Amino acid sequence: VHPDPMLRRTAARVLGQLCRCEGGSMTATVLKQALAIFDHTGAQPPPPHALAGAAQIVGALHKMTGAITLASYQEAA
């Protein structure tokens, strides 16, 4: 995840649009990887820009795919 906020926002929007076009397996994979950043069990927590990027990805997925669609993948992830 890049520290530049504009690049993070653009990448999140692109991933959201890609998941909207590609559908199920792509959405599940991207969501699983984005949520894995929040599950930090290591010695050091992830940097703040990584957490911000993951949150932007989840928000973009919610916006592009819809809440009901995203909820079904979130339970599976």
Salt bridges, closest charged atoms under 4 A:
none
